[in-house]
Amino acid sequence: MRLRLPGALSPQVNKLTFGVDLFDVEISLALGEEVIRPLDSGDPDRFYGYILLRRPKRGNLTQRDFERHFSFDEIRYSSSPDTPAGPYGRVGQAIVSDEDELKLQRTIEDIVRSNETAGG
């Protein structure tokens, strides 16, 4: 299992993970502990993906470019060269969702590819 912690965005991410604190789970797993809190055994109505967006190495992207090609639950992206890059080169983030987990995975992969290649 590989988890990336959302840092300051934890409250927003916890809402999308049905109240499961991913930081707490990661620490427990790293210490070899079992997850104490019982998880709801029902299937979720939607699956969510959280994507950190970076500046492409070549070319330029705007938030509008992303919105033209993909449907987002939420997106924030700055194409301004004055925007300082955060951790992992982040200049924005997006939340996407789908009822189908495999479709969501493909969508996330497509968005990441588009982000890396400036939409090309």
Jmol script that loads the backbone (N, CA, C; Angstrom):
load data "model"
ATOM      1  N   MET A   1       0.850  -1.173   0.000  1.00  0.00           N
ATOM      2  CA  MET A   1       0.000   0.000   0.000  1.00  0.00           C
ATOM      3  C   MET A   1       0.890   1.228   0.000  1.00  0.00           C
ATOM      4  N   ARG A   2       0.562   2.198  -0.860  1.00  0.00           N
ATOM      5  CA  ARG A   2       1.350   3.430  -0.925  1.00  0.00           C
ATOM      6  C   ARG A   2       0.406   4.616  -0.778  1.00  0.00           C
ATOM      7  N   LEU A   3       0.622   5.393   0.253  1.00  0.00           N
ATOM      8  CA  LEU A   3      -0.207   6.564   0.501  1.00  0.00           C
ATOM      9  C   LEU A   3       0.654   7.804   0.419  1.00  0.00           C
ATOM     10  N   ARG A   4       0.115   8.845  -0.172  1.00  0.00           N
ATOM     11  CA  ARG A   4       0.777  10.152  -0.138  1.00  0.00           C
ATOM     12  C   ARG A   4      -0.084  11.053   0.725  1.00  0.00           C
ATOM     13  N   LEU A   5       0.533  11.615   1.713  1.00  0.00           N
ATOM     14  CA  LEU A   5      -0.222  12.428   2.655  1.00  0.00           C
ATOM     15  C   LEU A   5      -0.534  13.791   2.072  1.00  0.00           C
ATOM     16  N   PRO A   6      -1.752  14.288   2.298  1.00  0.00           N
ATOM     17  CA  PRO A   6      -2.155  15.558   1.726  1.00  0.00           C
ATOM     18  C   PRO A   6      -1.654  16.785   2.470  1.00  0.00           C
ATOM     19  N   GLY A   7      -1.019  16.633   3.601  1.00  0.00           N
ATOM     20  CA  GLY A   7      -0.481  17.781   4.328  1.00  0.00           C
ATOM     21  C   GLY A   7      -1.571  18.730   4.788  1.00  0.00           C
ATOM     22  N   ALA A   8      -1.404  20.018   4.452  1.00  0.00           N
ATOM     23  CA  ALA A   8      -2.340  21.049   4.901  1.00  0.00           C
ATOM     24  C   ALA A   8      -3.739  20.841   4.341  1.00  0.00           C
ATOM     25  N   LEU A   9      -3.864  20.044   3.312  1.00  0.00           N
ATOM     26  CA  LEU A   9      -5.174  19.807   2.704  1.00  0.00           C
ATOM     27  C   LEU A   9      -5.880  18.601   3.320  1.00  0.00           C
ATOM     28  N   SER A  10      -5.372  18.094   4.436  1.00  0.00           N
ATOM     29  CA  SER A  10      -5.943  16.909   5.079  1.00  0.00           C
ATOM     30  C   SER A  10      -7.443  16.993   5.331  1.00  0.00           C
ATOM     31  N   PRO A  11      -7.969  18.103   5.854  1.00  0.00           N
ATOM     32  CA  PRO A  11      -9.413  18.136   6.114  1.00  0.00           C
ATOM     33  C   PRO A  11     -10.256  17.885   4.860  1.00  0.00           C
ATOM     34  N   GLN A  12      -9.857  18.473   3.728  1.00  0.00           N
ATOM     35  CA  GLN A  12     -10.613  18.262   2.497  1.00  0.00           C
ATOM     36  C   GLN A  12     -10.521  16.806   2.042  1.00  0.00           C
ATOM     37  N   VAL A  13      -9.339  16.235   2.139  1.00  0.00           N
ATOM     38  CA  VAL A  13      -9.148  14.855   1.707  1.00  0.00           C
ATOM     39  C   VAL A  13      -9.887  13.904   2.633  1.00  0.00           C
ATOM     40  N   ASN A  14      -9.881  14.164   3.940  1.00  0.00           N
ATOM     41  CA  ASN A  14     -10.594  13.295   4.878  1.00  0.00           C
ATOM     42  C   ASN A  14     -12.084  13.232   4.568  1.00  0.00           C
ATOM     43  N   LYS A  15     -12.665  14.331   4.092  1.00  0.00           N
ATOM     44  CA  LYS A  15     -14.080  14.319   3.711  1.00  0.00           C
ATOM     45  C   LYS A  15     -14.322  13.331   2.573  1.00  0.00           C
ATOM     46  N   LEU A  16     -13.353  13.218   1.677  1.00  0.00           N
ATOM     47  CA  LEU A  16     -13.508  12.339   0.519  1.00  0.00           C
ATOM     48  C   LEU A  16     -13.132  10.897   0.823  1.00  0.00           C
ATOM     49  N   THR A  17     -12.502  10.653   1.958  1.00  0.00           N
ATOM     50  CA  THR A  17     -12.118   9.291   2.328  1.00  0.00           C
ATOM     51  C   THR A  17     -13.026   8.769   3.439  1.00  0.00           C
ATOM     52  N   PHE A  18     -14.256   9.262   3.453  1.00  0.00           N
ATOM     53  CA  PHE A  18     -15.276   8.809   4.387  1.00  0.00           C
ATOM     54  C   PHE A  18     -14.805   8.925   5.832  1.00  0.00           C
ATOM     55  N   GLY A  19     -14.064  10.011   6.120  1.00  0.00           N
ATOM     56  CA  GLY A  19     -13.637  10.275   7.480  1.00  0.00           C
ATOM     57  C   GLY A  19     -12.401   9.514   7.922  1.00  0.00           C
ATOM     58  N   VAL A  20     -11.802   8.732   7.037  1.00  0.00           N
ATOM     59  CA  VAL A  20     -10.595   7.992   7.401  1.00  0.00           C
ATOM     60  C   VAL A  20      -9.412   8.946   7.328  1.00  0.00           C
ATOM     61  N   ASP A  21      -8.707   9.085   8.422  1.00  0.00           N
ATOM     62  CA  ASP A  21      -7.529   9.945   8.470  1.00  0.00           C
ATOM     63  C   ASP A  21      -6.355   9.171   7.879  1.00  0.00           C
ATOM     64  N   LEU A  22      -5.964   9.519   6.652  1.00  0.00           N
ATOM     65  CA  LEU A  22      -4.916   8.779   5.961  1.00  0.00           C
ATOM     66  C   LEU A  22      -3.578   8.865   6.683  1.00  0.00           C
ATOM     67  N   PHE A  23      -3.306   9.986   7.337  1.00  0.00           N
ATOM     68  CA  PHE A  23      -2.061  10.124   8.087  1.00  0.00           C
ATOM     69  C   PHE A  23      -2.022   9.095   9.210  1.00  0.00           C
ATOM     70  N   ASP A  24      -3.114   8.989   9.935  1.00  0.00           N
ATOM     71  CA  ASP A  24      -3.217   8.037  11.035  1.00  0.00           C
ATOM     72  C   ASP A  24      -3.037   6.608  10.532  1.00  0.00           C
ATOM     73  N   VAL A  25      -3.684   6.291   9.419  1.00  0.00           N
ATOM     74  CA  VAL A  25      -3.585   4.948   8.848  1.00  0.00           C
ATOM     75  C   VAL A  25      -2.153   4.662   8.413  1.00  0.00           C
ATOM     76  N   GLU A  26      -1.510   5.624   7.751  1.00  0.00           N
ATOM     77  CA  GLU A  26      -0.139   5.400   7.281  1.00  0.00           C
ATOM     78  C   GLU A  26       0.810   5.156   8.449  1.00  0.00           C
ATOM     79  N   ILE A  27       0.683   5.947   9.499  1.00  0.00           N
ATOM     80  CA  ILE A  27       1.545   5.767  10.670  1.00  0.00           C
ATOM     81  C   ILE A  27       1.308   4.394  11.289  1.00  0.00           C
ATOM     82  N   SER A  28       0.047   4.004  11.438  1.00  0.00           N
ATOM     83  CA  SER A  28      -0.269   2.689  12.013  1.00  0.00           C
ATOM     84  C   SER A  28       0.332   1.566  11.175  1.00  0.00           C
ATOM     85  N   LEU A  29       0.183   1.658   9.855  1.00  0.00           N
ATOM     86  CA  LEU A  29       0.734   0.623   8.981  1.00  0.00           C
ATOM     87  C   LEU A  29       2.255   0.602   9.044  1.00  0.00           C
ATOM     88  N   ALA A  30       2.884   1.777   9.104  1.00  0.00           N
ATOM     89  CA  ALA A  30       4.347   1.853   9.174  1.00  0.00           C
ATOM     90  C   ALA A  30       4.869   1.227  10.467  1.00  0.00           C
ATOM     91  N   LEU A  31       4.092   1.327  11.526  1.00  0.00           N
ATOM     92  CA  LEU A  31       4.486   0.749  12.810  1.00  0.00           C
ATOM     93  C   LEU A  31       4.097  -0.719  12.931  1.00  0.00           C
ATOM     94  N   GLY A  32       3.494  -1.259  11.880  1.00  0.00           N
ATOM     95  CA  GLY A  32       3.087  -2.661  11.900  1.00  0.00           C
ATOM     96  C   GLY A  32       1.815  -2.906  12.682  1.00  0.00           C
ATOM     97  N   GLU A  33       1.096  -1.854  12.987  1.00  0.00           N
ATOM     98  CA  GLU A  33      -0.157  -1.990  13.733  1.00  0.00           C
ATOM     99  C   GLU A  33      -1.308  -2.245  12.772  1.00  0.00           C
ATOM    100  N   GLU A  34      -2.352  -2.816  13.308  1.00  0.00           N
ATOM    101  CA  GLU A  34      -3.562  -2.979  12.512  1.00  0.00           C
ATOM    102  C   GLU A  34      -4.370  -1.692  12.593  1.00  0.00           C
ATOM    103  N   VAL A  35      -5.169  -1.466  11.577  1.00  0.00           N
ATOM    104  CA  VAL A  35      -6.057  -0.310  11.601  1.00  0.00           C
ATOM    105  C   VAL A  35      -7.147  -0.615  12.615  1.00  0.00           C
ATOM    106  N   ILE A  36      -7.249   0.240  13.629  1.00  0.00           N
ATOM    107  CA  ILE A  36      -8.158  -0.012  14.749  1.00  0.00           C
ATOM    108  C   ILE A  36      -9.601   0.303  14.389  1.00  0.00           C
ATOM    109  N   ARG A  37      -9.795   1.413  13.719  1.00  0.00           N
ATOM    110  CA  ARG A  37     -11.160   1.856  13.418  1.00  0.00           C
ATOM    111  C   ARG A  37     -11.783   0.944  12.365  1.00  0.00           C
ATOM    112  N   PRO A  38     -12.944   0.362  12.666  1.00  0.00           N
ATOM    113  CA  PRO A  38     -13.586  -0.482  11.655  1.00  0.00           C
ATOM    114  C   PRO A  38     -14.052   0.370  10.471  1.00  0.00           C
ATOM    115  N   LEU A  39     -13.805  -0.131   9.293  1.00  0.00           N
ATOM    116  CA  LEU A  39     -14.211   0.585   8.090  1.00  0.00           C
ATOM    117  C   LEU A  39     -15.598   0.142   7.671  1.00  0.00           C
ATOM    118  N   ASP A  40     -16.352   1.051   7.117  1.00  0.00           N
ATOM    119  CA  ASP A  40     -17.675   0.738   6.598  1.00  0.00           C
ATOM    120  C   ASP A  40     -17.511  -0.294   5.494  1.00  0.00           C
ATOM    121  N   SER A  41     -18.225  -1.387   5.588  1.00  0.00           N
ATOM    122  CA  SER A  41     -18.050  -2.469   4.619  1.00  0.00           C
ATOM    123  C   SER A  41     -18.816  -2.232   3.324  1.00  0.00           C
ATOM    124  N   GLY A  42     -19.663  -1.219   3.282  1.00  0.00           N
ATOM    125  CA  GLY A  42     -20.421  -0.949   2.062  1.00  0.00           C
ATOM    126  C   GLY A  42     -19.566  -0.303   0.994  1.00  0.00           C
ATOM    127  N   ASP A  43     -19.913  -0.538  -0.237  1.00  0.00           N
ATOM    128  CA  ASP A  43     -19.194   0.093  -1.339  1.00  0.00           C
ATOM    129  C   ASP A  43     -19.579   1.565  -1.417  1.00  0.00           C
ATOM    130  N   PRO A  44     -18.613   2.427  -1.686  1.00  0.00           N
ATOM    131  CA  PRO A  44     -18.935   3.854  -1.814  1.00  0.00           C
ATOM    132  C   PRO A  44     -19.735   4.125  -3.083  1.00  0.00           C
ATOM    133  N   ASP A  45     -20.515   5.199  -3.068  1.00  0.00           N
ATOM    134  CA  ASP A  45     -21.276   5.593  -4.253  1.00  0.00           C
ATOM    135  C   ASP A  45     -20.355   6.129  -5.339  1.00  0.00           C
ATOM    136  N   ARG A  46     -19.281   6.780  -4.925  1.00  0.00           N
ATOM    137  CA  ARG A  46     -18.304   7.357  -5.856  1.00  0.00           C
ATOM    138  C   ARG A  46     -16.912   7.143  -5.303  1.00  0.00           C
ATOM    139  N   PHE A  47     -15.982   7.069  -6.219  1.00  0.00           N
ATOM    140  CA  PHE A  47     -14.569   7.023  -5.867  1.00  0.00           C
ATOM    141  C   PHE A  47     -13.971   8.374  -6.221  1.00  0.00           C
ATOM    142  N   TYR A  48     -13.032   8.837  -5.413  1.00  0.00           N
ATOM    143  CA  TYR A  48     -12.424  10.148  -5.627  1.00  0.00           C
ATOM    144  C   TYR A  48     -10.925  10.012  -5.830  1.00  0.00           C
ATOM    145  N   GLY A  49     -10.400  10.902  -6.643  1.00  0.00           N
ATOM    146  CA  GLY A  49      -8.962  10.988  -6.849  1.00  0.00           C
ATOM    147  C   GLY A  49      -8.509  12.412  -6.636  1.00  0.00           C
ATOM    148  N   TYR A  50      -7.365  12.556  -6.010  1.00  0.00           N
ATOM    149  CA  TYR A  50      -6.804  13.864  -5.707  1.00  0.00           C
ATOM    150  C   TYR A  50      -5.484  13.967  -6.451  1.00  0.00           C
ATOM    151  N   ILE A  51      -5.317  14.998  -7.250  1.00  0.00           N
ATOM    152  CA  ILE A  51      -4.149  15.121  -8.118  1.00  0.00           C
ATOM    153  C   ILE A  51      -3.429  16.431  -7.829  1.00  0.00           C
ATOM    154  N   LEU A  52      -2.130  16.347  -7.613  1.00  0.00           N
ATOM    155  CA  LEU A  52      -1.309  17.550  -7.514  1.00  0.00           C
ATOM    156  C   LEU A  52      -0.884  17.921  -8.924  1.00  0.00           C
ATOM    157  N   LEU A  53      -1.135  19.161  -9.317  1.00  0.00           N
ATOM    158  CA  LEU A  53      -0.810  19.618 -10.670  1.00  0.00           C
ATOM    159  C   LEU A  53       0.463  20.452 -10.642  1.00  0.00           C
ATOM    160  N   ARG A  54       1.321  20.212 -11.639  1.00  0.00           N
ATOM    161  CA  ARG A  54       2.585  20.939 -11.744  1.00  0.00           C
ATOM    162  C   ARG A  54       2.633  21.679 -13.065  1.00  0.00           C
ATOM    163  N   ARG A  55       3.613  22.550 -13.195  1.00  0.00           N
ATOM    164  CA  ARG A  55       3.860  23.175 -14.492  1.00  0.00           C
ATOM    165  C   ARG A  55       4.465  22.121 -15.405  1.00  0.00           C
ATOM    166  N   PRO A  56       4.053  22.096 -16.668  1.00  0.00           N
ATOM    167  CA  PRO A  56       4.704  21.156 -17.589  1.00  0.00           C
ATOM    168  C   PRO A  56       6.148  21.594 -17.837  1.00  0.00           C
ATOM    169  N   LYS A  57       7.012  20.628 -18.163  1.00  0.00           N
ATOM    170  CA  LYS A  57       8.424  20.960 -18.423  1.00  0.00           C
ATOM    171  C   LYS A  57       8.563  21.819 -19.666  1.00  0.00           C
ATOM    172  N   ARG A  58       7.691  21.577 -20.634  1.00  0.00           N
ATOM    173  CA  ARG A  58       7.688  22.382 -21.864  1.00  0.00           C
ATOM    174  C   ARG A  58       6.262  22.833 -22.133  1.00  0.00           C
ATOM    175  N   GLY A  59       6.134  24.007 -22.693  1.00  0.00           N
ATOM    176  CA  GLY A  59       4.803  24.506 -23.027  1.00  0.00           C
ATOM    177  C   GLY A  59       4.146  25.183 -21.844  1.00  0.00           C
ATOM    178  N   ASN A  60       2.864  25.466 -22.000  1.00  0.00           N
ATOM    179  CA  ASN A  60       2.122  26.184 -20.985  1.00  0.00           C
ATOM    180  C   ASN A  60       0.705  25.629 -20.916  1.00  0.00           C
ATOM    181  N   LEU A  61       0.167  25.551 -19.735  1.00  0.00           N
ATOM    182  CA  LEU A  61      -1.214  25.127 -19.518  1.00  0.00           C
ATOM    183  C   LEU A  61      -1.923  26.157 -18.660  1.00  0.00           C
ATOM    184  N   THR A  62      -3.216  26.274 -18.869  1.00  0.00           N
ATOM    185  CA  THR A  62      -4.051  27.112 -18.016  1.00  0.00           C
ATOM    186  C   THR A  62      -5.123  26.231 -17.385  1.00  0.00           C
ATOM    187  N   GLN A  63      -5.778  26.758 -16.387  1.00  0.00           N
ATOM    188  CA  GLN A  63      -6.880  26.011 -15.785  1.00  0.00           C
ATOM    189  C   GLN A  63      -7.941  25.724 -16.837  1.00  0.00           C
ATOM    190  N   ARG A  64      -8.165  26.681 -17.704  1.00  0.00           N
ATOM    191  CA  ARG A  64      -9.159  26.511 -18.776  1.00  0.00           C
ATOM    192  C   ARG A  64      -8.800  25.333 -19.686  1.00  0.00           C
ATOM    193  N   ASP A  65      -7.507  25.129 -19.966  1.00  0.00           N
ATOM    194  CA  ASP A  65      -7.076  23.981 -20.773  1.00  0.00           C
ATOM    195  C   ASP A  65      -7.503  22.670 -20.120  1.00  0.00           C
ATOM    196  N   PHE A  66      -7.288  22.573 -18.822  1.00  0.00           N
ATOM    197  CA  PHE A  66      -7.707  21.365 -18.106  1.00  0.00           C
ATOM    198  C   PHE A  66      -9.224  21.200 -18.186  1.00  0.00           C
ATOM    199  N   GLU A  67      -9.954  22.288 -17.938  1.00  0.00           N
ATOM    200  CA  GLU A  67     -11.421  22.224 -17.907  1.00  0.00           C
ATOM    201  C   GLU A  67     -12.014  21.897 -19.273  1.00  0.00           C
ATOM    202  N   ARG A  68     -11.323  22.263 -20.331  1.00  0.00           N
ATOM    203  CA  ARG A  68     -11.808  21.946 -21.679  1.00  0.00           C
ATOM    204  C   ARG A  68     -11.777  20.448 -21.964  1.00  0.00           C
ATOM    205  N   HIS A  69     -10.823  19.755 -21.355  1.00  0.00           N
ATOM    206  CA  HIS A  69     -10.620  18.348 -21.684  1.00  0.00           C
ATOM    207  C   HIS A  69     -11.117  17.360 -20.634  1.00  0.00           C
ATOM    208  N   PHE A  70     -11.344  17.837 -19.426  1.00  0.00           N
ATOM    209  CA  PHE A  70     -11.717  16.932 -18.344  1.00  0.00           C
ATOM    210  C   PHE A  70     -12.815  17.547 -17.486  1.00  0.00           C
ATOM    211  N   SER A  71     -13.550  16.677 -16.816  1.00  0.00           N
ATOM    212  CA  SER A  71     -14.585  17.113 -15.887  1.00  0.00           C
ATOM    213  C   SER A  71     -14.040  16.956 -14.462  1.00  0.00           C
ATOM    214  N   PHE A  72     -14.080  18.031 -13.689  1.00  0.00           N
ATOM    215  CA  PHE A  72     -13.522  18.035 -12.338  1.00  0.00           C
ATOM    216  C   PHE A  72     -14.610  18.303 -11.311  1.00  0.00           C
ATOM    217  N   ASP A  73     -14.452  17.718 -10.146  1.00  0.00           N
ATOM    218  CA  ASP A  73     -15.277  18.103  -9.007  1.00  0.00           C
ATOM    219  C   ASP A  73     -14.772  19.440  -8.483  1.00  0.00           C
ATOM    220  N   GLU A  74     -13.447  19.601  -8.574  1.00  0.00           N
ATOM    221  CA  GLU A  74     -12.823  20.852  -8.138  1.00  0.00           C
ATOM    222  C   GLU A  74     -11.452  20.939  -8.800  1.00  0.00           C
ATOM    223  N   ILE A  75     -11.086  22.141  -9.216  1.00  0.00           N
ATOM    224  CA  ILE A  75      -9.742  22.354  -9.747  1.00  0.00           C
ATOM    225  C   ILE A  75      -9.278  23.759  -9.407  1.00  0.00           C
ATOM    226  N   ARG A  76      -8.022  23.856  -9.057  1.00  0.00           N
ATOM    227  CA  ARG A  76      -7.336  25.141  -8.880  1.00  0.00           C
ATOM    228  C   ARG A  76      -5.968  24.974  -9.515  1.00  0.00           C
ATOM    229  N   TYR A  77      -5.662  25.853 -10.461  1.00  0.00           N
ATOM    230  CA  TYR A  77      -4.383  25.761 -11.168  1.00  0.00           C
ATOM    231  C   TYR A  77      -3.932  27.157 -11.554  1.00  0.00           C
ATOM    232  N   SER A  78      -2.702  27.480 -11.238  1.00  0.00           N
ATOM    233  CA  SER A  78      -2.162  28.782 -11.603  1.00  0.00           C
ATOM    234  C   SER A  78      -1.123  28.607 -12.697  1.00  0.00           C
ATOM    235  N   SER A  79      -1.330  29.309 -13.802  1.00  0.00           N
ATOM    236  CA  SER A  79      -0.355  29.267 -14.895  1.00  0.00           C
ATOM    237  C   SER A  79       0.598  30.454 -14.834  1.00  0.00           C
ATOM    238  N   SER A  80       0.450  31.290 -13.827  1.00  0.00           N
ATOM    239  CA  SER A  80       1.318  32.457 -13.684  1.00  0.00           C
ATOM    240  C   SER A  80       2.740  32.015 -13.340  1.00  0.00           C
ATOM    241  N   PRO A  81       3.734  32.543 -14.054  1.00  0.00           N
ATOM    242  CA  PRO A  81       5.118  32.189 -13.725  1.00  0.00           C
ATOM    243  C   PRO A  81       5.541  32.714 -12.354  1.00  0.00           C
ATOM    244  N   ASP A  82       4.772  33.646 -11.796  1.00  0.00           N
ATOM    245  CA  ASP A  82       5.079  34.202 -10.475  1.00  0.00           C
ATOM    246  C   ASP A  82       4.602  33.314  -9.330  1.00  0.00           C
ATOM    247  N   THR A  83       3.765  32.336  -9.640  1.00  0.00           N
ATOM    248  CA  THR A  83       3.266  31.443  -8.599  1.00  0.00           C
ATOM    249  C   THR A  83       4.392  30.528  -8.133  1.00  0.00           C
ATOM    250  N   PRO A  84       4.733  30.597  -6.846  1.00  0.00           N
ATOM    251  CA  PRO A  84       5.796  29.709  -6.367  1.00  0.00           C
ATOM    252  C   PRO A  84       5.310  28.260  -6.342  1.00  0.00           C
ATOM    253  N   ALA A  85       6.176  27.370  -6.747  1.00  0.00           N
ATOM    254  CA  ALA A  85       5.836  25.946  -6.723  1.00  0.00           C
ATOM    255  C   ALA A  85       5.929  25.436  -5.291  1.00  0.00           C
ATOM    256  N   GLY A  86       4.947  24.650  -4.917  1.00  0.00           N
ATOM    257  CA  GLY A  86       4.934  24.057  -3.587  1.00  0.00           C
ATOM    258  C   GLY A  86       5.623  22.703  -3.588  1.00  0.00           C
ATOM    259  N   PRO A  87       5.355  21.895  -2.568  1.00  0.00           N
ATOM    260  CA  PRO A  87       5.937  20.554  -2.520  1.00  0.00           C
ATOM    261  C   PRO A  87       5.617  19.776  -3.796  1.00  0.00           C
ATOM    262  N   TYR A  88       6.579  19.002  -4.263  1.00  0.00           N
ATOM    263  CA  TYR A  88       6.455  18.193  -5.485  1.00  0.00           C
ATOM    264  C   TYR A  88       6.250  19.060  -6.721  1.00  0.00           C
ATOM    265  N   GLY A  89       6.572  20.345  -6.652  1.00  0.00           N
ATOM    266  CA  GLY A  89       6.395  21.234  -7.800  1.00  0.00           C
ATOM    267  C   GLY A  89       4.959  21.677  -8.003  1.00  0.00           C
ATOM    268  N   ARG A  90       4.127  21.510  -7.006  1.00  0.00           N
ATOM    269  CA  ARG A  90       2.687  21.781  -7.097  1.00  0.00           C
ATOM    270  C   ARG A  90       2.385  23.260  -7.322  1.00  0.00           C
ATOM    271  N   VAL A  91       1.575  23.536  -8.350  1.00  0.00           N
ATOM    272  CA  VAL A  91       1.031  24.880  -8.572  1.00  0.00           C
ATOM    273  C   VAL A  91      -0.498  24.829  -8.640  1.00  0.00           C
ATOM    274  N   GLY A  92      -1.044  23.666  -8.338  1.00  0.00           N
ATOM    275  CA  GLY A  92      -2.491  23.504  -8.334  1.00  0.00           C
ATOM    276  C   GLY A  92      -2.862  22.105  -7.890  1.00  0.00           C
ATOM    277  N   GLN A  93      -4.165  21.894  -7.775  1.00  0.00           N
ATOM    278  CA  GLN A  93      -4.661  20.572  -7.420  1.00  0.00           C
ATOM    279  C   GLN A  93      -6.031  20.378  -8.033  1.00  0.00           C
ATOM    280  N   ALA A  94      -6.397  19.114  -8.166  1.00  0.00           N
ATOM    281  CA  ALA A  94      -7.701  18.788  -8.737  1.00  0.00           C
ATOM    282  C   ALA A  94      -8.285  17.591  -8.009  1.00  0.00           C
ATOM    283  N   ILE A  95      -9.598  17.581  -7.942  1.00  0.00           N
ATOM    284  CA  ILE A  95     -10.330  16.433  -7.421  1.00  0.00           C
ATOM    285  C   ILE A  95     -11.246  15.958  -8.535  1.00  0.00           C
ATOM    286  N   VAL A  96     -11.171  14.662  -8.818  1.00  0.00           N
ATOM    287  CA  VAL A  96     -12.038  14.047  -9.819  1.00  0.00           C
ATOM    288  C   VAL A  96     -12.738  12.864  -9.165  1.00  0.00           C
ATOM    289  N   SER A  97     -13.860  12.467  -9.740  1.00  0.00           N
ATOM    290  CA  SER A  97     -14.579  11.329  -9.171  1.00  0.00           C
ATOM    291  C   SER A  97     -15.296  10.564 -10.273  1.00  0.00           C
ATOM    292  N   ASP A  98     -15.631   9.333  -9.941  1.00  0.00           N
ATOM    293  CA  ASP A  98     -16.396   8.492 -10.858  1.00  0.00           C
ATOM    294  C   ASP A  98     -17.021   7.373 -10.046  1.00  0.00           C
ATOM    295  N   GLU A  99     -18.115   6.845 -10.539  1.00  0.00           N
ATOM    296  CA  GLU A  99     -18.746   5.702  -9.889  1.00  0.00           C
ATOM    297  C   GLU A  99     -17.947   4.429 -10.134  1.00  0.00           C
ATOM    298  N   ASP A 100     -17.157   4.419 -11.199  1.00  0.00           N
ATOM    299  CA  ASP A 100     -16.370   3.255 -11.590  1.00  0.00           C
ATOM    300  C   ASP A 100     -14.896   3.510 -11.260  1.00  0.00           C
ATOM    301  N   GLU A 101     -14.330   2.668 -10.420  1.00  0.00           N
ATOM    302  CA  GLU A 101     -12.955   2.869  -9.964  1.00  0.00           C
ATOM    303  C   GLU A 101     -11.941   2.796 -11.110  1.00  0.00           C
ATOM    304  N   LEU A 102     -12.144   1.888 -12.057  1.00  0.00           N
ATOM    305  CA  LEU A 102     -11.209   1.773 -13.182  1.00  0.00           C
ATOM    306  C   LEU A 102     -11.285   2.977 -14.112  1.00  0.00           C
ATOM    307  N   LYS A 103     -12.489   3.485 -14.335  1.00  0.00           N
ATOM    308  CA  LYS A 103     -12.629   4.705 -15.147  1.00  0.00           C
ATOM    309  C   LYS A 103     -11.931   5.874 -14.465  1.00  0.00           C
ATOM    310  N   LEU A 104     -12.079   5.951 -13.158  1.00  0.00           N
ATOM    311  CA  LEU A 104     -11.419   7.015 -12.402  1.00  0.00           C
ATOM    312  C   LEU A 104      -9.907   6.909 -12.547  1.00  0.00           C
ATOM    313  N   GLN A 105      -9.383   5.705 -12.442  1.00  0.00           N
ATOM    314  CA  GLN A 105      -7.940   5.515 -12.585  1.00  0.00           C
ATOM    315  C   GLN A 105      -7.468   5.970 -13.962  1.00  0.00           C
ATOM    316  N   ARG A 106      -8.204   5.614 -15.008  1.00  0.00           N
ATOM    317  CA  ARG A 106      -7.833   6.043 -16.369  1.00  0.00           C
ATOM    318  C   ARG A 106      -7.903   7.564 -16.500  1.00  0.00           C
ATOM    319  N   THR A 107      -8.926   8.160 -15.922  1.00  0.00           N
ATOM    320  CA  THR A 107      -9.059   9.621 -15.971  1.00  0.00           C
ATOM    321  C   THR A 107      -7.874  10.291 -15.284  1.00  0.00           C
ATOM    322  N   ILE A 108      -7.507   9.790 -14.119  1.00  0.00           N
ATOM    323  CA  ILE A 108      -6.361  10.352 -13.398  1.00  0.00           C
ATOM    324  C   ILE A 108      -5.100  10.227 -14.243  1.00  0.00           C
ATOM    325  N   GLU A 109      -4.884   9.066 -14.833  1.00  0.00           N
ATOM    326  CA  GLU A 109      -3.703   8.862 -15.681  1.00  0.00           C
ATOM    327  C   GLU A 109      -3.713   9.817 -16.869  1.00  0.00           C
ATOM    328  N   ASP A 110      -4.878  10.035 -17.470  1.00  0.00           N
ATOM    329  CA  ASP A 110      -4.988  10.963 -18.606  1.00  0.00           C
ATOM    330  C   ASP A 110      -4.676  12.402 -18.183  1.00  0.00           C
ATOM    331  N   ILE A 111      -5.172  12.797 -17.016  1.00  0.00           N
ATOM    332  CA  ILE A 111      -4.911  14.157 -16.523  1.00  0.00           C
ATOM    333  C   ILE A 111      -3.423  14.336 -16.235  1.00  0.00           C
ATOM    334  N   VAL A 112      -2.816  13.356 -15.595  1.00  0.00           N
ATOM    335  CA  VAL A 112      -1.383  13.440 -15.285  1.00  0.00           C
ATOM    336  C   VAL A 112      -0.570  13.514 -16.577  1.00  0.00           C
ATOM    337  N   ARG A 113      -0.911  12.682 -17.543  1.00  0.00           N
ATOM    338  CA  ARG A 113      -0.209  12.705 -18.837  1.00  0.00           C
ATOM    339  C   ARG A 113      -0.362  14.071 -19.502  1.00  0.00           C
ATOM    340  N   SER A 114      -1.570  14.605 -19.491  1.00  0.00           N
ATOM    341  CA  SER A 114      -1.830  15.916 -20.078  1.00  0.00           C
ATOM    342  C   SER A 114      -1.036  17.000 -19.353  1.00  0.00           C
ATOM    343  N   ASN A 115      -0.952  16.893 -18.038  1.00  0.00           N
ATOM    344  CA  ASN A 115      -0.190  17.857 -17.246  1.00  0.00           C
ATOM    345  C   ASN A 115       1.302  17.795 -17.586  1.00  0.00           C
ATOM    346  N   GLU A 116       1.812  16.597 -17.769  1.00  0.00           N
ATOM    347  CA  GLU A 116       3.242  16.427 -18.078  1.00  0.00           C
ATOM    348  C   GLU A 116       3.603  16.911 -19.479  1.00  0.00           C
ATOM    349  N   THR A 117       2.664  16.776 -20.416  1.00  0.00           N
ATOM    350  CA  THR A 117       2.967  17.088 -21.822  1.00  0.00           C
ATOM    351  C   THR A 117       2.331  18.388 -22.288  1.00  0.00           C
ATOM    352  N   ALA A 118       1.869  19.209 -21.370  1.00  0.00           N
ATOM    353  CA  ALA A 118       1.217  20.489 -21.701  1.00  0.00           C
ATOM    354  C   ALA A 118       0.026  20.281 -22.624  1.00  0.00           C
ATOM    355  N   GLY A 119      -0.744  19.238 -22.341  1.00  0.00           N
ATOM    356  CA  GLY A 119      -1.968  18.992 -23.101  1.00  0.00           C
ATOM    357  C   GLY A 119      -1.755  18.277 -24.414  1.00  0.00           C
ATOM    358  N   GLY A 120      -0.512  17.975 -24.767  1.00  0.00           N
ATOM    359  CA  GLY A 120      -0.212  17.360 -26.061  1.00  0.00           C
ATOM    360  C   GLY A 120      -0.322  15.882 -26.110  1.00  0.00           C
TER     361      GLY A 120
END
end "model"
wireframe off; spacefill off
backbone 0.3
color backbone group
